[in-house]
């Protein structure tokens, strides 16, 4: 797991950027990414959702941008995600605790086990181990890309 300081390469929305889930898009997500093991993550210090004039304390950060790498050589560019351990609880916060949590989950093995959709048609990714949900990602925007090397391998 890496933490990236420079968010410049993600300043513009990717060409295949999505914010809401349609029936067609849901079917595509299930086919392409559901059930795959998470093998890496690059966590960004800033989010595209941040106000340009606002300096957010990393300990208070609640919205996260990151790249989630899957074993099938696809990765999700995730934007403005809230992260929950309990879907009815409060969102987790803090850049360092989130980075540590993801590192541990990936090291111990975690899968993108389920894809859900909120009543507002927002994407929710459920990360699990042994079919037991561990993390819920309420995603503000995303794109799917292919990867050749993991960030730690560069």
CORCOR-V666101 format. One record per residue. N is the residue number from 1. RES is the residue in one letter. PSI is psi in radians with two decimals (999 if undefined). OMEGA is omega in degrees with one decimal (* if undefined). Layout:
N | RES | PSI | OMEGA
N | RES | PSI | OMEGA
This chain:
1 | X | 2.33 | 178.0
2 | X | 2.67 | 172.5
3 | X | 2.15 | -176.8
4 | X | 2.32 | -179.8
5 | X | -0.68 | -174.9
6 | X | 2.06 | -177.5
7 | X | 0.19 | -174.3
8 | X | -0.68 | -177.1
9 | X | -0.24 | 179.2
10 | X | 0.35 | -178.4
11 | X | -0.55 | 178.3
12 | X | 2.56 | 176.9
13 | X | 2.45 | 176.8
14 | X | 2.82 | -177.1
15 | X | -0.66 | -176.7
16 | X | 0.81 | -176.1
17 | X | 2.39 | 178.5
18 | X | 2.55 | 174.5
19 | X | -0.43 | -177.1
20 | X | 2.65 | -176.2
21 | X | 2.18 | 171.5
22 | X | 2.95 | 177.8
23 | X | -0.76 | 180.0
24 | X | -0.76 | -180.0
25 | X | -0.67 | 177.4
26 | X | -0.82 | 179.6
27 | X | -0.70 | 177.9
28 | X | -0.76 | 179.4
29 | X | -0.78 | 179.4
30 | X | -0.78 | -178.5
31 | X | -0.72 | -172.3
32 | X | -0.62 | -169.8
33 | X | -0.37 | -175.3
34 | X | 2.39 | 176.0
35 | X | 0.01 | -177.9
36 | X | 2.55 | 178.2
37 | X | 2.44 | 174.2
38 | X | 2.19 | -176.7
39 | X | -0.10 | 179.3
40 | X | 2.87 | 179.1
41 | X | 2.38 | 171.8
42 | X | 1.96 | -176.9
43 | X | 2.28 | -178.5
44 | X | 2.49 | 179.3
45 | X | -0.40 | -179.7
46 | X | 2.86 | 176.3
47 | X | 2.56 | 175.1
48 | X | -0.35 | 178.6
49 | X | -0.19 | -179.7
50 | X | 2.47 | 172.0
51 | X | 2.29 | -177.0
52 | X | -0.55 | -177.1
53 | X | -0.07 | -175.6
54 | X | 2.30 | 176.3
55 | X | 1.83 | -175.6
56 | X | 2.26 | 176.6
57 | X | 2.19 | -178.8
58 | X | -0.49 | 179.5
59 | X | -0.36 | -177.7
60 | X | -0.06 | -175.9
61 | X | 2.31 | 177.0
62 | X | -0.37 | 177.0
63 | X | 2.27 | -174.2
64 | X | 2.48 | 169.8
65 | X | 2.42 | 178.2
66 | X | 2.84 | 174.1
67 | X | 2.18 | -177.3
68 | X | 1.95 | -174.4
69 | X | 2.28 | -178.7
70 | X | 2.74 | -176.6
71 | X | -0.38 | -178.2
72 | X | 0.29 | 177.7
73 | X | 0.47 | 168.4
74 | X | 2.62 | 171.5
75 | X | 2.65 | 177.8
76 | X | 2.20 | 169.0
77 | X | 1.94 | -175.5
78 | X | 2.29 | -179.2
79 | X | 2.43 | 173.2
80 | X | 0.95 | -179.6
81 | X | 2.37 | 166.7
82 | X | 2.46 | -176.5
83 | X | 2.24 | -178.0
84 | X | 2.53 | 168.8
85 | X | -0.40 | 178.3
86 | X | 2.15 | -175.5
87 | X | -0.36 | 178.5
88 | X | 0.06 | -179.5
89 | X | -2.98 | 178.7
90 | X | 2.66 | 176.3
91 | X | 2.53 | 176.1
92 | X | 2.76 | 179.8
93 | X | 2.86 | 177.4
94 | X | 2.08 | -178.2
95 | X | -0.84 | -178.2
96 | X | -0.83 | 178.2
97 | X | -0.66 | 178.7
98 | X | -0.77 | 178.1
99 | X | -0.78 | 178.7
100 | X | -0.75 | -179.9
101 | X | -0.83 | -179.6
102 | X | -0.71 | 178.3
103 | X | -0.80 | -180.0
104 | X | -0.80 | 179.8
105 | X | -0.79 | -178.3
106 | X | -0.74 | 179.5
107 | X | -0.69 | -177.6
108 | X | -0.20 | 178.6
109 | X | 2.05 | 178.6
110 | X | 2.53 | -176.7
111 | X | 2.56 | 170.1
112 | X | 1.57 | -165.6
113 | X | -0.46 | -174.8
114 | X | 2.59 | 175.7
115 | X | 2.26 | 179.4
116 | X | 2.96 | -178.9
117 | X | 2.33 | 177.6
118 | X | 3.00 | 176.9
119 | X | -0.42 | 179.5
120 | X | 0.20 | -179.0
121 | X | 0.53 | 174.6
122 | X | 2.57 | -178.9
123 | X | 2.36 | 172.3
124 | X | 2.13 | 176.7
125 | X | 2.32 | -177.4
126 | X | 2.05 | 178.4
127 | X | 2.28 | -173.0
128 | X | 2.86 | 169.5
129 | X | 2.26 | -176.9
130 | X | 0.71 | 179.4
131 | X | 0.27 | 175.9
132 | X | 1.98 | -179.4
133 | X | 2.34 | 178.8
134 | X | -0.68 | -174.7
135 | X | 2.43 | 175.9
136 | X | 2.18 | 179.9
137 | X | 1.94 | 175.8
138 | X | 1.86 | -166.1
139 | X | 2.25 | 177.9
140 | X | -0.52 | 179.1
141 | X | 2.72 | -178.4
142 | X | 2.84 | 171.1
143 | X | 2.71 | 177.8
144 | X | 2.28 | -179.6
145 | X | 2.95 | 174.7
146 | X | 2.61 | 176.4
147 | X | 2.64 | 176.3
148 | X | -0.70 | 177.6
149 | X | 2.58 | 176.3
150 | X | 2.72 | -178.9
151 | X | -0.64 | -178.9
152 | X | -0.26 | -177.8
153 | X | -0.15 | -178.2
154 | X | 999 | *
